[in-house]
Amino acid sequence: MATKNEILLEQARQYDSQALAEIYDLYAEPIYRYLYRFLGEAHTAEDLTSEVFLKLIRVLNTARAPRDQLQGWLYRVARNLAVDWYRKRGKQTMLSLREELVPTGESPLVRLEKDQDRQRLREALLELTQDQQQVLLLRFAQDLKIEEVAQLMGKSEGAIKLLQYRATRRLQKLLEKEEKADVEEKSRTVRGIPAASGAGRES
């Protein structure tokens, strides 16, 4: 028996305006929230949300069209658009993931330093694999349960748990490495040593 998504997609392939409108009404808000959490910019999140649904319309009658996992497909397109936007623009935006993704230990209390921590978190996230990024964003930015993420990504719950574990461990290591580099740079600056290297100093 066909699922609601399959029926909607079949109708959408015929460019049924009611089906297309229903798909948009169902998924535009969660896709927007997902993009806003990733980018931290409302206007950009709105633009990219529109682009997600334009991409869906463009591929409806191609091999790249979603067949059943419509919401998962929309999230993947949204993630790809967000990553492309960030890498092309290089803007200093913030990622609103939960605090538990930040490694435990001393946490800066100054607002500027908190913002910098979140920016480092965002940049570190981009170093993860696509699946690892998707798991963390769906779990912690969208507050989805393991089983919901598994369904969206077409994977088993065990695979999602493993992805989440590896992603958080990798993210923590990247952040610790960045924090260590920052501490060393500040230490060199305090001692009057150029941050890049000690080359050119007299022996």
RAWOJO-V589642 format. One record per backbone hydrogen bond with DSSP energy under -1.0 kcal/mol. NH is the residue of the N-H (numbers start at 1). CO is the residue of the C=O. Records with the same first field share a line. If there is no record, write none. Layout:
BEGIN
NH=CO ; CO
END
This chain:
BEGIN
7=3
8=4
9=5
10=6
11=7
12=8
13=9
15=12
16=11
20=16
21=17
22=18
23=19
24=20
25=21
26=22
27=23
28=24
31=27
32=28
33=29
34=30
35=31
36=32
37=33
38=34
39=35
40=36
45=41
46=42
47=43
48=44
49=45
50=46
51=47
52=48
53=49
54=50
55=51
56=52
57=53
58=54
59=55
62=59
65=62
70=68
73=69
74=70
75=71
76=72
77=73
78=74
79=75
80=76
81=77
82=78
83=79
84=80
85=81
86=82
87=83
88=84
89=85
90=86
93=91
96=37
101=98
102=99
114=110
115=111
116=112
117=113
118=114
119=115
120=116
121=117
122=118
123=119
124=120
125=121
126=122
127=124
128=125
133=129
134=130
135=131
136=132
137=133
138=134
139=135
140=136
141=137
142=137
144=138
149=145
150=146
151=147
152=148
153=149
155=150
160=156
161=157
162=158
163=159
164=160
165=161
166=162
167=163
168=164
169=165
170=166
171=167
172=168
173=169
174=170
175=171
176=172
177=173
178=174
179=175
180=176
181=177
182=178
183=179
184=180
185=181
186=182
187=183
188=184
189=185
190=186
191=187
192=189
193=188
201=198
END
